[in-house]
Amino acid sequence: MGRRAKPSTLPILVERLNDQNTAIQARAVAALSNFPATAALYGHLRPFLNENDGNLEAEAALTMAKLGDSDSLAAIISLLSSPHSSTRKAAATGLSLLPI
């Protein structure tokens, strides 16, 4: 069963993407996977596929895949060679979720 997010929380989560704490950013990225996929949402999330924080990259890869953003395919594939094991695992899982 999927979860539905309250539309009123979207601006709050997008704001949290700019938090200084990467753990808060990662939680916001993960929570955004519960919203309908839109170009605007993809635009907020794609930069997190190129972070130096393994947990943040991992959450971004999973979220983008759950949302079905096939335009992020190349970025997710590149994460398979990340030095962070959590990122590599999330990228592999994400690839299995993408409709390619």
Buried (B, 14 or more C-beta within 10 A) or exposed (E): EEEEBEEEBBEEBBEBBEEEEBEEBBBBBBBBBBBEBEEEBBEBBBEBBEBEBBBBBBBBBBBBBBBBBEEBBEBBBEBBEBEBEBBBBBBBBBBEBBEE
